[in-house]
Amino acid sequence: MAGMAEQKKQQWVLTLSCPDTPGVVHGVANYLLMTGCTILDSQQYGDPDTGLFFMRVSFSRVHDEVTLEQLTSSFEAVGATFRMAWRFHDAEERMPVVLMVSKFGHCLNDLLFRASTGALPIDVAAVVSNHRDFEDLTRSYGVDFVHLPVAAGDAEAKAKAETALLKLVESRGVELVVLARYMQVLTDDVCKALEGRMINIHHSFLPSFKGAKPYHQAHTRGVKLIGATAHYVTADLDEGPIIEQEVARVGHAVTPEQLVAVGRDVECQVLARAVKWHAEHRVLLNGKRTVIFS
């Protein structure tokens, strides 16, 4: 009615995985109905290989406001009944993120721009780098720049930098770390501490074209497809669960420099999609694989 204050609509996302047994969808839907919520979108998948069931539900609540703690407490019985791993997320909160970069800034610049325009639902808490090349770029977006130098072969400096990184993540409530072409290999301790919360981007030539100048190696071999892969970081280098991949077709006349340009564009697109899906809670881990809800 005109003149009446509009009721605030809260929007939430519930993600869960559990053994694939009858009644899971009914149990979730009944809980939301009984708590005065309206389902906006629901997606689910039962994996025949692992016997696990995955679900993402977006819902709203228009009446009296509810807190994350209240939702969590009231859902515990449902979760226990179906042996769920589950979590509620505030759909309107921008995920706090740290971006890490070394000497190649295309992915960093792309993510900063997308975040600044609202194309990515993230809040960049800081940019961390072992070099100062992109300090001015970072600060031009109003984002803190943290320089953590790591000299080649300096184990003490590496340990110090990783300790500082983890302290930064904890102190700023960071939920995701993005390796936007950060070229240092992280230790197992950091990988385990940030398991499921760290995304990396690399060219899809691994392991075929390892080492320096992969695009030049690809050019020498006359490849017709180039691409990129975004995946979660694990202690096994470049072996983490894959989130997104993309390829681009190239012809025989392209130069190594043109391959690099095409490859960088693909890397930006793939990493941005992976970050967006993670920030929107659309990615669920399924062992060494992922379930992605569109």
C-alpha positions in Angstrom: 0.0 0.0 0.0 1.3 3.5 -0.9 2.8 5.3 2.0 3.6 2.2 4.0 7.3 1.4 4.7 8.6 -1.4 2.6 9.5 -4.6 4.4 13.1 -5.5 4.2 13.7 -8.8 2.3 16.6 -10.8 3.6 18.2 -13.2 1.1 20.2 -16.2 2.2 21.9 -19.2 0.5 22.1 -22.7 2.0 24.7 -25.1 0.7 25.0 -28.7 1.8 26.3 -32.2 1.0 25.3 -35.5 2.6 24.8 -39.2 1.8 22.2 -39.5 -1.0 19.2 -40.7 0.8 15.4 -40.1 0.3 13.8 -37.1 1.9 16.7 -34.6 1.8 14.9 -32.1 -0.5 11.6 -32.5 1.4 13.4 -31.9 4.7 15.0 -28.7 3.6 11.9 -27.4 1.9 9.8 -28.2 4.9 12.2 -26.4 7.2 12.2 -23.3 5.1 8.3 -23.4 4.9 8.0 -23.7 8.7 10.4 -20.8 9.3 8.6 -18.4 7.0 11.0 -18.5 4.1 10.4 -18.4 0.4 12.6 -20.5 -2.0 13.9 -18.4 -4.8 16.1 -21.0 -6.5 17.0 -24.6 -5.7 19.5 -26.8 -7.4 20.7 -30.3 -6.5 22.8 -33.1 -7.7 23.2 -36.8 -6.7 26.6 -38.2 -7.6 26.3 -41.9 -8.5 30.0 -42.4 -8.1 30.4 -41.2 -4.6 26.9 -41.7 -3.3 26.8 -38.0 -2.2 24.0 -35.5 -2.6 24.7 -31.8 -3.1 22.3 -28.9 -2.9 22.2 -25.1 -3.1 19.1 -23.2 -2.1 18.6 -19.5 -2.4 15.7 -18.2 -0.3 14.3 -15.0 1.2 12.5 -14.0 4.4 10.2 -10.9 4.4 8.7 -11.0 7.8 10.7 -10.5 11.0 14.4 -10.5 10.5 16.4 -13.6 11.3 20.1 -13.8 12.1 22.7 -16.2 10.9 23.0 -17.7 14.4 19.2 -18.3 14.5 19.2 -20.0 11.2 22.2 -22.1 12.1 20.7 -23.2 15.5 17.2 -24.0 14.1 18.6 -26.1 11.2 20.9 -28.3 13.3 18.2 -31.0 13.8 17.6 -31.3 10.0 21.4 -31.4 9.3 21.9 -34.1 11.9 19.0 -36.2 10.5 20.6 -36.5 7.1 24.3 -36.3 8.2 24.8 -33.1 6.3 27.8 -30.8 6.0 26.0 -27.5 5.6 26.3 -23.8 5.9 24.1 -20.7 5.6 25.4 -17.6 3.8 24.1 -14.0 3.7 23.5 -13.5 -0.1 24.0 -9.7 0.3 27.4 -9.8 1.9 30.4 -9.3 -0.4 33.0 -11.9 0.3 36.3 -10.6 1.8 39.1 -11.5 -0.6 42.9 -11.2 -0.8 44.5 -11.1 -4.2 48.1 -12.3 -4.7 50.3 -11.3 -7.7 53.9 -11.3 -8.8 55.1 -9.9 -12.1 52.1 -10.4 -14.5 49.3 -8.1 -13.7 46.5 -8.9 -16.2 44.4 -11.0 -13.9 44.9 -8.6 -11.0 43.8 -5.6 -13.0 40.8 -7.6 -14.3 39.7 -8.7 -10.9 40.2 -5.2 -9.4 38.1 -3.6 -12.2 35.3 -6.2 -11.9 35.2 -5.8 -8.1 35.1 -2.0 -8.4 32.1 -2.1 -10.8 30.1 -4.6 -8.8 30.6 -7.3 -11.4 32.1 -9.5 -8.7 30.5 -9.9 -5.3 33.8 -9.5 -3.5 35.5 -7.0 -1.2 39.2 -6.9 -1.9 40.7 -6.6 1.5 44.3 -6.3 0.2 46.6 -7.2 -2.6 49.7 -9.1 -1.5 52.8 -9.4 -3.7 56.4 -10.4 -3.5 57.2 -7.4 -5.8 56.2 -3.8 -5.9 55.3 -3.6 -9.6 51.6 -3.2 -9.1 51.5 -1.1 -5.9 50.4 2.0 -7.8 47.7 0.1 -9.7 46.4 -1.4 -6.5 46.2 1.9 -4.6 44.5 3.5 -7.6 41.5 1.3 -6.7 41.7 2.4 -3.1 42.9 -1.1 -2.0 45.7 -1.7 0.5 48.9 -3.1 -1.0 51.1 -5.4 1.2 54.6 -6.2 0.1 55.9 -9.5 1.3 59.3 -10.0 -0.4 60.5 -13.6 -1.0 64.1 -14.0 -2.3 64.8 -17.1 -4.3 66.0 -19.9 -2.1 65.5 -17.9 1.1 63.5 -20.3 3.3 63.4 -17.9 6.2 61.9 -15.1 4.1 59.4 -17.5 2.7 58.3 -18.6 6.1 58.0 -15.0 7.3 55.9 -14.0 4.3 53.6 -17.0 4.7 53.1 -16.3 8.4 52.3 -12.6 7.6 49.8 -13.8 4.9 47.9 -16.1 7.3 47.8 -13.3 10.0 46.4 -10.9 7.4 43.7 -13.5 6.4 42.7 -14.0 10.0 42.8 -10.3 11.1 40.6 -9.2 8.1 38.2 -12.0 8.1 39.3 -13.1 4.6 37.3 -16.0 3.1 39.1 -16.4 -0.2 42.7 -16.0 -1.3 43.2 -15.7 -5.1 46.5 -16.4 -6.7 46.2 -14.0 -9.6 49.5 -15.1 -11.2 51.4 -15.3 -8.0 54.5 -17.2 -9.0 55.8 -18.5 -5.6 55.1 -22.1 -4.6 53.3 -22.1 -1.3 54.2 -24.6 1.5 52.0 -27.5 2.5 51.1 -25.7 5.8 49.6 -22.7 4.0 47.8 -25.0 1.5 46.2 -27.0 4.3 45.3 -23.8 6.3 43.5 -22.4 3.3 42.1 -25.6 1.9 39.0 -24.9 -0.2 39.6 -21.1 0.2 42.4 -20.5 -2.2 42.1 -20.4 -6.0 44.9 -20.5 -8.6 45.0 -19.8 -12.3 47.4 -21.4 -14.8 47.7 -22.1 -18.5 46.2 -25.4 -19.4 49.4 -26.6 -21.0 50.4 -28.2 -17.7 51.8 -30.7 -17.5 52.6 -30.8 -21.2 54.5 -27.5 -21.2 56.2 -27.0 -17.9 58.6 -24.4 -16.9 59.3 -21.0 -18.5 57.6 -19.6 -21.5 54.8 -22.2 -22.0 53.2 -20.2 -24.8 56.5 -20.2 -26.7 56.8 -24.0 -26.2 53.2 -24.4 -27.4 54.1 -22.3 -30.5 57.0 -24.5 -31.3 54.8 -27.6 -31.1 52.1 -25.9 -33.3 49.2 -26.2 -30.9 45.7 -25.3 -32.2 44.1 -24.8 -28.8 45.3 -22.7 -25.9 43.5 -22.3 -22.6 43.5 -21.8 -18.9 42.4 -23.6 -15.7 41.2 -22.3 -12.4 41.4 -24.7 -9.5 41.6 -24.9 -5.7 45.1 -25.0 -4.3 46.3 -28.2 -2.6 49.6 -29.4 -1.4 49.9 -31.3 -4.7 51.1 -28.6 -7.1 48.5 -27.8 -9.8 46.5 -30.9 -8.9 43.6 -29.3 -6.9 39.9 -29.7 -7.8 39.1 -27.9 -11.0 36.5 -25.1 -11.0 36.6 -23.7 -14.5 38.4 -24.1 -17.8 38.3 -22.4 -21.2 40.1 -22.7 -24.5 40.6 -20.5 -27.6 41.4 -21.8 -31.1 44.5 -20.4 -32.8 45.8 -20.7 -36.3 49.2 -21.5 -37.8 50.1 -17.9 -38.4 49.9 -16.6 -34.9 53.2 -15.5 -33.2 54.3 -16.4 -29.7 53.5 -12.9 -28.6 49.9 -13.2 -30.0 49.6 -16.5 -28.2 50.6 -14.8 -25.0 47.9 -12.1 -25.5 45.2 -14.6 -26.3 46.2 -16.7 -23.3 46.1 -13.8 -20.9 42.6 -12.9 -22.0 41.5 -16.5 -21.4 43.1 -16.6 -18.0 41.3 -13.4 -17.0 37.9 -14.8 -18.0 38.4 -18.2 -16.4 39.7 -16.8 -13.1 36.9 -14.2 -12.9 34.2 -16.9 -13.4 35.8 -19.1 -10.7 36.0 -16.3 -8.2 32.4 -15.2 -8.9 31.1 -18.7 -8.5 33.0 -19.3 -5.3 31.8 -15.9 -3.9 28.2 -16.8 -4.7 28.6 -20.1 -3.0 28.0 -22.1 -6.2 31.0 -24.4 -5.8 30.9 -27.5 -3.6 33.8 -29.8 -3.2 33.3 -33.4 -4.1 36.6 -35.1 -3.3 39.0 -34.3 -6.0 36.3 -32.8 -8.1 33.8 -30.0 -7.8 30.0 -29.6 -8.2 29.2 -26.2 -9.8 25.6 -24.9 -9.6 24.9 -22.3 -12.3 
